[in-house]
């Protein structure tokens, strides 16, 4: 298991950040947090967007998703 924004999520070996975001985009618990500007933190480390396709997640990781909000 991994924890995403306080929720337990199934982890599988080889899961990347990009694959996780794709999976979570179909889960009603996370749709509010996923958009083209979402910032991802793993274990308190901000992950560069360019690394999403190659950054592997490990069992027990704690992931925080921060959607960027715009306004004026």
C-alpha positions, 0 to 999 in steps of 0.5 A: 500500500501507499498513502495518497492524500491520506487515503490508502491506495494499492501499490504494484511494483513498477508503478510510476508517478505518471501511471498513478496519476492516470489511475487516480484520475478515474477515482472520485476520491482524487479527481479534485486534485489531478489536473495538468498542473498538479504538484506531486510530493513523495515523502516530503520531496517535490518531484519534478514534472519531467520525472513523473514518467520514470519516477518509481513509487515504493511500497509505503510511500506517502504521496501528496497531490497539490492541484494548482489553483488560479485566480485573481 
